[in-house]
Amino acid sequence: MATQRPGFARADTDIPSSDVGHATSNDIEKESANPEITSMSSDPPVFDAAREDHFGEAEVISDAKGVLTHVIHVDDDPSLSPWTFRAMFLGIGLAIFASVIQEIYYFKPQAIYVSLVFITVIGYALGELMALLPRTNAVFRFLNPFPFNSKEHAFILIMASAAATNAVSTEILAAQRLYYDMDPSAGAAIFLVISSQLLGFGIAGLLRSILVQPTR
């Protein structure tokens, strides 16, 4: 004896109970006239990127260049300027901080490295903090001329990341004192470090046309 499912009443359907589960002759004739053909192939389905792109709004990114051009905008906004006191102050300050930390812990067994991600986050946070200064007079307008922009952030990051390393020339000074019992003067040590660092930047500038340009 058939039982009624809970939650369903007779009024929920207008199909006679005598027709449920019984196919008519017309239905059988239609099914025999149009048989359904199914494929018995055991090959796994192949992913086709062109078929999956239903809307056609964007191409499938397949290389690093595509990722770069889709994530980073390459259009220049000439209204934005990186040459502000805020950018130079934060860039020089973070450069001094990173270089001092790197140099202090260079000769210690516990090495501490100032990562580029840390400089990026701290530079952005300090830039946005200085952008909160009210532009009420000439001094505050000089410190905060306009909202903090991406060019200032990049300028700060370039300065700080270039200095966030130890000077290799300090090994010369350490070797002189440790093995040769020589104590170079402070002026000679400072000019040795500066000259070696500027020599590296100069070589990088000479090779700019080979290493940097052209960009394509």
N, CA, C and O of each residue as an XYZ file, in Angstrom:
864
protein
N       0.854     -1.196      0.000
C       0.000      0.000      0.000
C       0.883      1.236      0.000
O       1.792      1.359      0.821
N       0.610      2.160     -0.930
C       1.437      3.373     -1.052
C       1.073      4.351      0.039
O      -0.098      4.538      0.370
N       2.076      4.957      0.579
C       1.878      5.962      1.628
C       2.242      7.331      1.099
O       3.095      7.458      0.220
N       1.605      8.344      1.625
C       1.856      9.724      1.202
C       3.052     10.287      1.954
O       3.163     10.130      3.170
N       3.950     10.948      1.216
C       5.114     11.545      1.851
C       4.686     12.691      2.749
O       3.769     13.434      2.401
N       5.329     12.848      3.894
C       4.945     13.954      4.792
C       5.272     15.291      4.168
O       6.314     15.462      3.535
N       4.373     16.233      4.354
C       4.596     17.567      3.830
C       4.008     17.795      2.463
O       4.044     18.928      1.982
N       3.466     16.785      1.806
C       2.884     16.914      0.483
C       1.422     16.504      0.555
O       1.088     15.419      1.031
N       0.573     17.372      0.085
C      -0.864     17.080      0.074
C      -1.310     16.785     -1.345
O      -0.561     16.980     -2.302
N      -2.506     16.327     -1.461
C      -3.045     15.999     -2.788
C      -3.193     17.242     -3.637
O      -3.123     17.167     -4.863
N      -3.400     18.396     -2.996
C      -3.605     19.635     -3.757
C      -2.321     20.189     -4.336
O      -2.358     21.138     -5.118
N      -1.150     19.600     -3.958
C       0.115     20.137     -4.440
C       0.379     19.814     -5.895
O       1.302     20.385     -6.475
N      -0.374     18.940     -6.505
C      -0.154     18.565     -7.897
C      -1.498     18.382     -8.570
O      -2.500     18.042     -7.941
N      -1.484     18.619     -9.871
C      -2.707     18.410    -10.639
C      -2.588     17.205    -11.556
O      -3.401     17.040    -12.465
N      -1.580     16.353    -11.331
C      -1.407     15.156    -12.149
C      -2.199     14.021    -11.518
O      -2.033     13.754    -10.328
N      -3.030     13.363    -12.258
C      -3.773     12.232    -11.673
C      -2.833     11.143    -11.204
O      -1.828     10.854    -11.854
N      -3.159     10.542    -10.079
C      -2.295      9.505     -9.518
C      -2.227      8.276    -10.411
O      -1.281      7.492    -10.329
N      -3.243      8.108    -11.274
C      -3.226      6.944    -12.165
C      -2.192      7.068    -13.269
O      -1.748      6.068    -13.834
N      -1.794      8.358    -13.586
C      -0.834      8.574    -14.668
C       0.604      8.583    -14.193
O       1.518      8.593    -15.018
N       0.834      8.579    -12.881
C       2.189      8.645    -12.355
C       2.869      7.301    -12.530
O       2.352      6.272    -12.097
N       4.038      7.314    -13.172
C       4.806      6.083    -13.350
C       4.367      5.256    -14.533
O       4.884      4.154    -14.720
N       3.421      5.742    -15.358
C       2.947      4.989    -16.516
C       3.152      5.827    -17.762
O       2.643      6.945    -17.851
N       3.879      5.307    -18.706
C       4.131      6.011    -19.964
C       3.038      5.688    -20.954
O       2.564      4.554    -21.019
N       2.636      6.682    -21.724
C       1.610      6.486    -22.733
C       2.246      5.988    -24.014
O       3.469      5.963    -24.155
N       1.404      5.599    -24.932
C       1.905      5.094    -26.216
C       2.561      6.197    -27.023
O       3.519      5.945    -27.754
N       2.048      7.438    -26.897
C       2.664      8.546    -27.630
C       4.084      8.811    -27.142
O       4.977      9.092    -27.941
N       4.294      8.720    -25.819
C       5.638      8.932    -25.280
C       6.604      7.866    -25.762
O       7.761      8.164    -26.060
N       6.145      6.637    -25.841
C       7.020      5.547    -26.294
C       7.392      5.738    -27.749
O       8.534      5.485    -28.131
N       6.424      6.191    -28.592
C       6.714      6.410    -30.004
C       7.723      7.538    -30.192
O       8.598      7.443    -31.053
N       7.613      8.620    -29.387
C       8.557      9.733    -29.511
C       9.962      9.303    -29.131
O      10.927      9.685    -29.792
N      10.089      8.505    -28.066
C      11.404      8.070    -27.631
C      12.045      7.124    -28.630
O      13.261      7.153    -28.817
N      11.238      6.279    -29.276
C      11.791      5.351    -30.267
C      12.164      6.065    -31.552
O      13.088      5.643    -32.248
N      11.450      7.156    -31.881
C      11.776      7.899    -33.104
C      13.038      8.726    -32.948
O      13.779      8.903    -33.914
N      13.300      9.239    -31.748
C      14.490     10.066    -31.495
C      15.329      9.417    -30.397
O      15.316      9.874    -29.254
N      16.043      8.376    -30.732
C      16.855      7.737    -29.684
C      18.025      8.623    -29.289
O      18.590      9.322    -30.131
N      18.394      8.599    -28.010
C      19.510      9.394    -27.492
C      20.799      8.596    -27.626
O      20.898      7.469    -27.142
N      21.769      9.184    -28.276
C      23.047      8.519    -28.527
C      24.042      9.009    -27.498
O      24.301     10.210    -27.420
N      24.590      8.137    -26.730
C      25.585      8.482    -25.711
C      26.935      7.928    -26.112
O      27.036      6.841    -26.683
N      27.958      8.683    -25.809
C      29.320      8.275    -26.142
C      29.869      7.370    -25.052
O      29.707      7.635    -23.861
N      30.512      6.309    -25.478
C      31.095      5.355    -24.548
C      32.599      5.546    -24.420
O      33.295      4.670    -23.906
N      33.111      6.696    -24.889
C      34.555      6.931    -24.841
C      35.005      7.126    -23.401
O      34.332      7.785    -22.608
N      36.138      6.550    -23.083
C      36.686      6.645    -21.728
C      37.758      7.714    -21.607
O      38.420      7.792    -20.572
N      37.954      8.549    -22.641
C      38.977      9.593    -22.587
C      38.576     10.666    -21.585
O      37.407     11.048    -21.534
N      39.529     11.164    -20.780
C      39.186     12.227    -19.815
C      38.878     13.531    -20.529
O      39.406     13.775    -21.614
N      38.048     14.363    -19.954
C      37.724     15.650    -20.597
C      38.944     16.551    -20.670
O      39.761     16.596    -19.750
N      39.053     17.264    -21.779
C      40.184     18.161    -22.019
C      39.742     19.588    -21.729
O      38.706     20.039    -22.218
N      40.545     20.304    -20.921
C      40.227     21.696    -20.591
C      40.616     22.596    -21.753
O      41.780     22.641    -22.152
N      39.663     23.293    -22.280
C      39.896     24.226    -23.376
C      39.657     25.631    -22.848
O      38.530     25.990    -22.507
N      40.734     26.436    -22.782
C      40.610     27.782    -22.227
C      39.709     28.656    -23.080
O      38.993     29.511    -22.557
N      39.740     28.449    -24.386
C      38.911     29.274    -25.269
C      37.424     29.023    -25.032
O      36.615     29.948    -25.103
N      37.066     27.767    -24.751
C      35.661     27.470    -24.478
C      35.224     27.969    -23.111
O      34.075     28.368    -22.924
N      36.149     27.945    -22.153
C      35.800     28.407    -20.812
C      35.649     29.914    -20.738
O      35.025     30.423    -19.807
N      36.206     30.643    -21.703
C      36.081     32.100    -21.726
C      34.720     32.449    -22.314
O      34.623     32.851    -23.474
N      33.679     32.296    -21.516
C      32.315     32.446    -22.021
C      32.003     33.886    -22.390
O      31.339     34.142    -23.395
N      32.472     34.817    -21.591
C      32.090     36.206    -21.798
C      33.005     36.909    -22.792
O      32.593     37.891    -23.410
N      34.229     36.435    -22.961
C      35.146     37.059    -23.908
C      35.619     38.428    -23.496
O      36.020     39.223    -24.346
N      35.583     38.729    -22.199
C      35.978     40.054    -21.741
C      37.484     40.186    -21.558
O      38.006     41.297    -21.643
N      38.190     39.109    -21.312
C      39.631     39.169    -21.082
C      40.274     37.902    -21.612
O      39.655     36.839    -21.655
N      41.530     38.040    -22.014
C      42.277     36.893    -22.491
C      42.870     36.124    -21.311
O      43.050     36.665    -20.220
N      43.162     34.872    -21.556
C      43.768     34.046    -20.525
C      45.235     34.440    -20.385
O      45.966     34.455    -21.375
N      45.675     34.761    -19.165
C      47.057     35.164    -18.913
C      47.917     33.914    -18.853
O      47.675     33.018    -18.044
N      48.928     33.860    -19.721
C      49.749     32.651    -19.817
C      51.220     32.885    -19.542
O      51.983     31.920    -19.506
N      51.658     34.133    -19.344
C      53.076     34.379    -19.097
C      53.227     35.493    -18.066
O      52.254     36.129    -17.661
N      54.486     35.710    -17.653
C      54.761     36.719    -16.630
C      54.485     38.128    -17.140
O      54.072     38.995    -16.370
N      54.706     38.362    -18.420
C      54.448     39.689    -18.975
C      52.964     40.028    -18.894
O      52.596     41.166    -18.604
N      52.118     39.041    -19.151
C      50.686     39.284    -19.045
C      50.253     39.594    -17.631
O      49.408     40.462    -17.410
N      50.832     38.884    -16.666
C      50.524     39.166    -15.264
C      50.956     40.572    -14.894
O      50.222     41.289    -14.214
N      52.150     40.975    -15.338
C      52.668     42.299    -15.010
C      51.810     43.403    -15.602
O      51.505     44.385    -14.925
N      51.422     43.253    -16.853
C      50.645     44.303    -17.506
C      49.207     44.367    -17.010
O      48.569     45.414    -17.120
N      48.685     43.276    -16.468
C      47.320     43.297    -15.957
C      47.246     43.743    -14.505
O      46.229     44.291    -14.078
N      48.303     43.518    -13.745
C      48.282     43.868    -12.328
C      48.752     45.297    -12.102
O      48.159     46.022    -11.303
N      49.811     45.715    -12.795
C      50.413     47.033    -12.598
C      50.021     47.935    -13.763
O      50.193     47.569    -14.926
N      49.507     49.088    -13.453
C      49.154     50.030    -14.512
C      50.420     50.750    -14.982
O      51.268     51.125    -14.173
N      50.532     50.932    -16.275
C      51.723     51.549    -16.864
C      51.461     52.973    -17.328
O      52.352     53.609    -17.892
N      50.283     53.475    -17.106
C      49.969     54.841    -17.510
C      50.524     55.822    -16.485
O      50.346     55.643    -15.280
N      51.189     56.846    -16.968
C      51.790     57.845    -16.086
C      50.801     58.976    -15.836
O      50.119     59.449    -16.746
N      50.746     59.389    -14.595
C      49.925     60.530    -14.204
C      50.860     61.710    -13.956
O      51.489     61.773    -12.900
N      50.970     62.640    -14.890
C      51.925     63.747    -14.709
C      51.559     64.695    -13.581
O      52.385     65.511    -13.173
N      50.347     64.607    -13.074
C      49.969     65.495    -11.975
C      50.570     65.065    -10.640
O      50.621     65.863     -9.704
N      51.025     63.819    -10.538
C      51.647     63.325     -9.310
C      53.139     63.623     -9.334
O      53.797     63.454    -10.360
N      53.659     64.059     -8.219
C      55.079     64.406     -8.126
C      55.713     63.691     -6.944
O      55.157     63.703     -5.845
N      56.880     63.062     -7.152
C      57.576     62.432     -6.021
C      58.522     63.377     -5.297
O      59.025     63.036     -4.227
N      58.776     64.555     -5.856
C      59.790     65.460     -5.303
C      59.188     66.312     -4.186
O      58.916     67.500     -4.364
N      58.992     65.692     -3.061
C      58.455     66.392     -1.900
C      59.395     66.200     -0.711
O      60.169     65.244     -0.656
N      59.309     67.120      0.225
C      60.100     66.990      1.449
C      59.710     65.733      2.218
O      60.548     65.093      2.853
N      58.435     65.394      2.151
C      57.950     64.199      2.844
C      58.620     62.937      2.310
O      59.051     62.085      3.088
N      58.709     62.813      0.994
C      59.321     61.623      0.408
C      60.812     61.565      0.706
O      61.340     60.501      1.031
N      61.500     62.711      0.597
C      62.940     62.712      0.868
C      63.231     62.450      2.342
O      64.180     61.737      2.670
N      62.427     63.019      3.224
C      62.638     62.817      4.654
C      62.434     61.351      5.040
O      63.253     60.773      5.753
N      61.347     60.759      4.568
C      61.084     59.361      4.900
C      62.069     58.425      4.212
O      62.493     57.429      4.799
N      62.434     58.738      2.975
C      63.387     57.884      2.269
C      64.758     57.884      2.921
O      65.355     56.826      3.117
N      65.262     59.070      3.260
C      66.569     59.154      3.915
C      66.509     58.544      5.315
O      67.442     57.861      5.736
N      65.419     58.789      6.032
C      65.291     58.223      7.374
C      65.257     56.707      7.369
O      65.934     56.073      8.178
N      64.475     56.110      6.465
C      64.429     54.651      6.386
C      65.735     54.079      5.853
O      66.126     52.975      6.232
N      66.415     54.817      4.978
C      67.719     54.355      4.488
C      68.739     54.312      5.620
O      69.502     53.352      5.733
N      68.755     55.342      6.454
C      69.671     55.355      7.603
C      69.328     54.229      8.575
O      70.216     53.531      9.065
N      68.043     54.059      8.848
C      67.621     53.003      9.776
C      68.018     51.622      9.267
O      68.574     50.819     10.016
N      67.736     51.344      8.001
C      68.029     50.012      7.459
C      69.525     49.752      7.380
O      69.983     48.658      7.712
N      70.291     50.750      6.941
C      71.740     50.548      6.816
C      72.408     50.388      8.177
O      73.326     49.580      8.318
N      71.965     51.139      9.176
C      72.554     51.015     10.520
C      72.256     49.640     11.112
O      73.141     49.011     11.692
N      71.022     49.173     10.970
C      70.675     47.845     11.493
C      71.481     46.757     10.789
O      71.986     45.836     11.431
N      71.599     46.866      9.471
C      72.357     45.862      8.728
C      73.829     45.864      9.121
O      74.438     44.803      9.251
N      74.401     47.044      9.310
C      75.829     47.142      9.621
C      76.126     46.701     11.053
O      77.159     46.080     11.301
N      75.251     47.007     11.982
C      75.482     46.614     13.376
C      75.481     45.095     13.520
O      76.330     44.529     14.209
N      74.531     44.446     12.870
C      74.399     43.000     13.022
C      75.192     42.220     11.978
O      75.056     40.999     11.892
N      76.014     42.899     11.188
C      76.800     42.192     10.175
C      77.882     41.331     10.825
O      78.143     40.220     10.364
N      78.503     41.822     11.872
C      79.574     41.090     12.543
C      79.081     40.310     13.764
O      79.893     39.776     14.519
N      77.794     40.239     13.962
C      77.240     39.496     15.095
C      76.748     38.126     14.632
O      76.375     37.959     13.471
N      76.748     37.159     15.527
C      76.256     35.824     15.121
C      74.755     35.802     14.839
O      74.289     34.984     14.046
N      73.999     36.686     15.473
C      72.559     36.767     15.221
C      72.313     37.851     14.178
O      72.247     39.038     14.499
N      72.180     37.430     12.945
C      71.980     38.385     11.856
C      70.518     38.810     11.788
O      69.611     37.981     11.873
N      70.308     40.094     11.636
C      68.971     40.660     11.472
C      68.939     41.400     10.140
O      69.758     42.285      9.889
N      68.003     41.035      9.305
C      67.882     41.635      7.983
C      66.598     42.464      7.923
O      65.538     42.032      8.376
N      66.717     43.641      7.362
C      65.560     44.506      7.142
C      65.005     44.167      5.765
O      65.609     44.501      4.746
N      63.872     43.514      5.737
C      63.319     43.045      4.468
C      62.695     44.192      3.685
O      62.342     45.236      4.234
N      62.573     43.962      2.398
C      61.970     44.963      1.518
C      60.480     45.123      1.794
O      59.930     46.212      1.632
N      59.836     44.054      2.204
C      58.406     44.132      2.529
C      58.186     45.026      3.744
O      57.239     45.811      3.777
N      59.057     44.908      4.736
C      58.952     45.751      5.927
C      59.116     47.226      5.562
O      58.361     48.073      6.040
N      60.097     47.531      4.721
C      60.312     48.921      4.304
C      59.108     49.432      3.523
O      58.702     50.583      3.683
N      58.541     48.583      2.682
C      57.382     48.993      1.886
C      56.191     49.338      2.773
O      55.543     50.366      2.577
N      55.908     48.490      3.736
C      54.753     48.715      4.613
C      54.981     49.924      5.517
O      54.090     50.759      5.671
N      56.175     50.022      6.118
C      56.461     51.136      7.019
C      56.490     52.458      6.253
O      55.984     53.469      6.742
N      57.076     52.455      5.062
C      57.102     53.680      4.262
C      55.711     54.157      3.894
O      55.434     55.356      3.930
N      54.832     53.225      3.538
C      53.456     53.608      3.203
C      52.711     54.128      4.427
O      51.981     55.116      4.343
N      52.898     53.461      5.566
C      52.204     53.888      6.784
C      52.673     55.270      7.232
O      51.853     56.109      7.605
N      53.978     55.513      7.200
C      54.491     56.827      7.598
C      54.084     57.910      6.605
O      53.815     59.044      7.002
N      54.038     57.572      5.321
C      53.594     58.550      4.332
C      52.142     58.945      4.520
O      51.800     60.125      4.443
N      51.283     57.960      4.766
C      49.878     58.270      5.029
C      49.712     59.035      6.338
O      48.808     59.860      6.466
N      50.582     58.763      7.310
C      50.507     59.486      8.579
C      50.883     60.954      8.394
O      50.236     61.838      8.955
N      51.926     61.214      7.610
C      52.299     62.608      7.347
C      51.268     63.318      6.474
O      51.156     64.543      6.517
N      50.523     62.561      5.690
C      49.480     63.174      4.863
C      48.289     63.638      5.683
O      47.431     64.357      5.170
N      48.219     63.241      6.946
C      47.130     63.689      7.818
C      47.369     65.067      8.406
O      46.474     65.627      9.039
N      48.561     65.629      8.211
C      48.839     66.957      8.747
C      47.929     67.993      8.094
O      47.776     67.983      6.873
N      47.332     68.867      8.858
C      46.446     69.888      8.266
C      47.247     70.938      7.504
O      48.276     71.418      7.980
N      46.769     71.282      6.331
C      47.435     72.292      5.499
C      46.864     73.678      5.825
O      46.180     74.296      5.008
N      47.160     74.136      7.020
C      46.606     75.407      7.478
C      47.524     76.590      7.214
O      47.047     77.710      7.026
N      48.834     76.361      7.196
C      49.762     77.461      6.938
C      50.851     76.990      5.989
O      50.810     75.866      5.489
N      51.826     77.861      5.747
C      52.863     77.555      4.762
C      53.749     76.394      5.199
O      54.191     75.603      4.366
N      54.008     76.288      6.486
C      54.871     75.207      6.979
C      54.202     73.854      6.780
O      54.837     72.916      6.297
N      52.938     73.743      7.142
C      52.235     72.471      6.988
C      51.977     72.157      5.517
O      51.958     70.988      5.131
N      51.779     73.187      4.691
C      51.624     72.926      3.259
C      52.935     72.448      2.653
O      52.924     71.694      1.680
N      54.066     72.875      3.212
C      55.358     72.382      2.742
C      55.569     70.928      3.166
O      56.114     70.132      2.402
N      55.144     70.583      4.368
C      55.281     69.208      4.838
C      54.253     68.276      4.211
O      54.521     67.090      4.022
N      53.087     68.805      3.890
C      52.014     67.993      3.323
C      51.381     68.750      2.165
O      50.293     69.306      2.317
N      52.041     68.784      1.007
C      51.515     69.581     -0.108
C      50.259     68.990     -0.738
O      49.391     69.733     -1.196
N      50.152     67.676     -0.765
C      48.999     66.995     -1.366
C      48.948     65.583     -0.795
O      49.869     65.179     -0.085
N      47.895     64.822     -1.088
C      47.806     63.458     -0.549
C      48.982     62.586     -0.986
O      49.559     62.774     -2.057
N      49.309     61.649     -0.142
C      50.420     60.731     -0.407
C      50.102     59.884     -1.629
O      49.035     59.274     -1.702
N      51.023     59.841     -2.594
C      50.761     59.139     -3.846
C      51.764     58.010     -4.068
O      52.704     57.826     -3.296
N      51.536     57.267     -5.138
C      52.352     56.084     -5.426
C      53.772     56.439     -5.838
O      54.692     55.661     -5.586
N      53.973     57.596     -6.466
C      55.324     57.987     -6.868
C      56.188     58.299     -5.651
O      57.368     57.952     -5.618
N      55.613     58.942     -4.668
C      56.355     59.180     -3.431
C      56.713     57.861     -2.751
O      57.822     57.689     -2.246
N      55.767     56.946     -2.747
C      56.025     55.644     -2.126
C      57.147     54.906     -2.854
O      58.009     54.307     -2.211
N      57.143     54.942     -4.169
C      58.212     54.292     -4.932
C      59.553     54.977     -4.699
O      60.582     54.307     -4.606
N      59.552     56.300     -4.605
C      60.781     57.051     -4.345
C      61.368     56.672     -2.985
O      62.575     56.466     -2.862
N      60.520     56.582     -1.975
C      60.968     56.169     -0.637
C      61.522     54.750     -0.667
O      62.556     54.467     -0.063
N      60.839     53.873     -1.363
C      61.260     52.475     -1.411
C      62.593     52.312     -2.134
O      63.422     51.500     -1.722
N      62.807     53.068     -3.201
C      64.073     52.979     -3.938
C      65.234     53.442     -3.069
O      66.275     52.786     -3.028
N      65.069     54.555     -2.379
C      66.150     55.059     -1.525
C      66.448     54.100     -0.381
O      67.609     53.788     -0.117
N      65.409     53.634      0.296
C      65.629     52.777      1.461
C      66.166     51.410      1.070
O      67.029     50.868      1.762
N      65.673     50.841     -0.028
C      66.139     49.514     -0.430
C      67.567     49.541     -0.943
O      68.295     48.560     -0.796
N      67.981     50.658     -1.545
C      69.368     50.759     -2.006
C      70.345     50.803     -0.845
O      71.493     50.381     -0.988
N      69.910     51.304      0.296
C      70.797     51.414      1.462
C      70.590     50.301      2.472
O      71.328     50.226      3.455
N      69.615     49.439      2.263
C      69.304     48.392      3.243
C      70.242     47.207      3.098
O      69.793     46.070      2.954
N      71.528     47.463      3.133
C      72.532     46.411      3.067
C      73.800     46.903      3.737
O      73.994     48.103      3.930
N      74.641     45.978      4.080
C      75.894     46.365      4.724
C      76.935     46.739      3.673
O      76.896     46.257      2.541
N      77.854     47.598      4.064
C      78.952     48.001      3.177
C      80.062     46.958      3.266
O      80.593     46.696      4.345
N      80.407     46.369      2.130
C      81.425     45.315      2.115
C      82.799     45.871      2.472
O      83.661     45.137      2.954
N      83.003     47.160      2.240
C      84.313     47.755      2.545
C      84.624     47.759      4.039
O      85.781     47.937      4.420
N      83.632     47.570      4.882
C      83.918     47.497      6.317
C      84.719     46.245      6.671
O      85.352     46.195      7.726
N      84.699     45.242      5.806
C      85.539     44.072      6.042
C      87.023     44.439      5.962
O      87.844     43.857      6.671
N      87.363     45.388      5.115
C      88.760     45.843      5.031
C      89.185     46.476      6.348
O      90.268     46.194      6.861
N      88.337     47.324      6.887
C      88.659     47.977      8.158
C      88.753     46.958      9.290
O      89.626     47.062     10.152
N      87.851     45.971      9.288
C      87.898     44.947     10.333
C      89.152     44.087     10.215
O      89.758     43.731     11.226
N      89.546     43.751      8.979
C      90.752     42.935      8.792
C      92.009     43.703      9.187
O      92.938     43.119      9.745
N      92.049     45.002      8.907
C      93.214     45.799      9.311
C      93.378     45.814     10.828
O      94.492     45.689     11.336
N      92.288     45.965     11.538
C      92.382     46.019     13.001
C      92.620     44.636     13.603
O      93.309     44.522     14.617
N      92.070     43.593     13.004
C      92.146     42.263     13.604
C      93.462     41.554     13.300
O      94.047     40.929     14.184
N      93.935     41.648     12.051
C      95.097     40.859     11.653
C      96.385     41.678     11.512
O      97.478     41.131     11.658
N      96.272     42.961     11.232
C      97.464     43.765     10.955
C      97.740     44.814     12.028
O      98.675     45.605     11.903
N      96.939     44.818     13.061
C      97.126     45.753     14.171
C      97.215     47.197     13.677
O      98.055     47.980     14.120
N      96.322     47.520     12.748
C      96.246     48.870     12.189
C      94.914     49.487     12.597
O      93.877     48.824     12.586
N      94.960     50.740     12.950
C      93.754     51.447     13.375
C      93.563     52.660     12.474
O      94.059     53.742     12.787
N      92.844     52.495     11.351
C      92.659     53.632     10.444
C      91.820     54.713     11.099
O      90.983     54.438     11.959
N      92.053     55.927     10.684
C      91.314     57.055     11.245
C      89.858     57.020     10.804
O      89.497     56.337      9.845
N      89.034     57.770     11.522
C      87.608     57.800     11.203
C      87.357     58.415      9.835
O      86.487     57.954      9.097
N      88.121     59.460      9.490
C      87.937     60.087      8.179
C      88.272     59.142      7.044
O      87.539     59.061      6.059
N      89.395     58.415      7.180
C      89.774     57.459      6.133
C      88.737     56.350      6.004
O      88.420     55.919      4.895
N      88.208     55.888      7.137
C      87.193     54.833      7.088
C      85.911     55.321      6.418
O      85.307     54.595      5.628
N      85.497     56.545      6.729
C      84.269     57.084      6.131
C      84.427     57.258      4.629
O      83.543     56.876      3.862
N      85.549     57.833      4.203
C      85.748     58.047      2.770
C      85.946     56.726      2.030
O      85.579     56.617      0.860
N      86.520     55.722      2.694
C      86.641     54.408      2.057
C      85.267     53.807      1.792
O      85.016     53.280      0.708
N      84.387     53.885      2.769
C      83.041     53.330      2.598
C      82.266     54.106      1.541
O      81.610     53.507      0.689
N      82.338     55.436      1.588
C      81.589     56.251      0.626
C      82.097     56.028     -0.791
O      81.299     55.884     -1.716
N      83.419     55.996     -0.974
C      83.975     55.828     -2.319
C      83.621     54.466     -2.905
O      83.308     54.362     -4.091
N      83.671     53.425     -2.083
C      83.322     52.096     -2.598
C      81.839     52.005     -2.954
O      81.480     51.379     -3.951
N      80.990     52.615     -2.160
C      79.560     52.597     -2.467
C      79.253     53.399     -3.727
O      78.475     52.959     -4.574
N      79.861     54.567     -3.850
C      79.635     55.381     -5.048
C      80.207     54.716     -6.291
O      79.681     54.896     -7.389
N      81.279     53.948     -6.126
C      81.828     53.219     -7.269
C      80.815     52.199     -7.788
O      80.655     52.032     -8.997
N      80.140     51.524     -6.872
C      79.119     50.569     -7.296
C      77.944     51.241     -7.984
O      77.455     50.740     -8.998
N      77.480     52.368     -7.451
C      76.390     53.099     -8.106
C      76.829     53.641     -9.464
O      76.032     53.685    -10.401
N      78.096     54.054     -9.574
C      78.595     54.555    -10.856
C      78.631     53.476    -11.920
O      78.261     53.721    -13.068
N      79.072     52.286    -11.549
C      79.083     51.180    -12.513
C      77.656     50.826    -12.936
O      77.404     50.540    -14.106
N      76.736     50.846    -11.988
C      75.334     50.583    -12.333
C      74.797     51.633    -13.293
O      74.020     51.313    -14.193
N      75.210     52.902    -13.109
C      74.777     53.947    -14.033
C      75.370     53.788    -15.418
O      74.698     54.063    -16.412
N      76.625     53.345    -15.503
C      77.248     53.132    -16.811
C      76.592     51.979    -17.568
O      76.511     52.010    -18.796
N      76.133     50.981    -16.856
C      75.495     49.823    -17.488
C      73.986     49.971    -17.608
O      73.285     49.001    -17.896
N      73.485     51.177    -17.388
C      72.039     51.384    -17.456
C      71.485     51.118    -18.845
O      70.392     50.568    -18.982
N      72.230     51.505    -19.879
C      71.747     51.301    -21.248
C      71.706     49.828    -21.628
O      71.034     49.456    -22.590
N      72.418     48.987    -20.885
C      72.425     47.552    -21.181
C      71.472     46.794    -20.267
O      70.742     45.912    -20.719
N      71.479     47.136    -18.982
C      70.695     46.385    -18.006
C      69.269     46.888    -17.855
O      68.370     46.114    -17.525
N      69.053     48.181    -18.092
C      67.735     48.772    -17.850
C      67.025     49.112    -19.152
O      65.850     48.786    -19.318
N      67.710     49.748    -20.059
C      67.108     50.185    -21.312
C      67.636     49.321    -22.460
O      68.801     48.923    -22.420
N      66.845     49.020    -23.459
C      65.410     49.319    -23.557
C      64.585     48.372    -22.691
O      65.009     47.257    -22.384
N      63.406     48.835    -22.308
C      62.552     48.042    -21.430
C      61.806     46.946    -22.171
O      61.259     46.047    -21.532
N      61.766     46.989    -23.475
C      61.037     45.975    -24.251
C      62.027     45.116    -25.024
O      61.622     44.201    -25.742
